[in-house]
């Protein structure tokens, strides 16, 4: 139950923009990175000012969408398995990244 409450708290304060998890899951690895980078820019942040921050945002999105980051890096199955109809911007607490 706590996880559900935390998920609603996270998505409630986030900027829900970008493609859905299902759409992101259909992209190849390079397109996924491009999509996340564009989303970071669209939220007023510089994706290249902090590589760790970009990786953390990418991991937030992958976790929310049920995408294996290892599979993305190794060329395995990196389809989305969760929240297929949810927009990926809702996976990120943008305020924690300085928005």
N, C-alpha and C positions, 0 to 999 in steps of 0.2 A: 504494500500500500504506500509506503514511504516513497518508493521509486516512482509511482504514478503521480504522487503529489509533486515530487521534484521535477518530473517531466513537464507537468503543467506550469510550474513556476518558471522553468527554463524557457518554454515556448511562449509563455505569456509576456515576457519582457523582451523577447527577441524581435528583430526585424525579419518578418517572414517573407523573404524574397528569394528569387532564383528558381531553378527548375525543381521538380519533385525528386524524391529519392529514386523512384523508378526510372526517371529520365537520366539521372546521374549514373545509375547502375548500368545503363546501356552504353555509356561512353567508354572509349578506350582510356588508357592511363593518362596519356598526354592531354586529352580533352577534359578529363576530370580535374587535373591540376589547373588548366586554363579556366575552367568554370569556377573553381574555388577562388583563384586569384582575382577573377573579375568580380566575384561576390564581395571579396574583401575591399576592393577598390570602390565598389558601389556603396559600401557602408562607410566611406570616408576615411579608410585606413590605407596606409602604404604597405602593400604585401611584401615588399622587399626591404623594409626597414628592420625587420626582425624575423630571420628564418625560423627560429623556434616558435614564434607567435603564429606564423603561417602554418607550420606543421601542426601546431596545437589546434588551430581552427579546422584544418583538414581532418584531424583525428576526431574532433567533435562531430563533424558532419558524417564521417565514415561510421562512427559508433552509432549515431542516431539512425543511419540508413542501413545498418547491418552489413556494411562493406568491409571486407578484410583488407587492411592496409598492406599486409604481407603479400596477399594475392595481387594487389595492384602493382607492387614493386617487382614481383617475380613472374608476372604474366599469367597467374592462375585465374580461377573464376572470381571475378570481382563485381558480381551483380549485387544489387541491393536486395536485402532479405527482410527488411523492416520498414515501416512507415512509407510504403511505396507511393502513396498519394500526398504525402506531406512535403511542403516546400523546404528546401535545405537550409534556407536562411533562418528558419525557426529552430534549428539545431544549435545555434550559437548564441551565447549570452554576450552580445556585442559590447555591452558596458564593461565587462571584465577585460576586454581588450583595448579599452580606451576610447570607445566611440562616445 
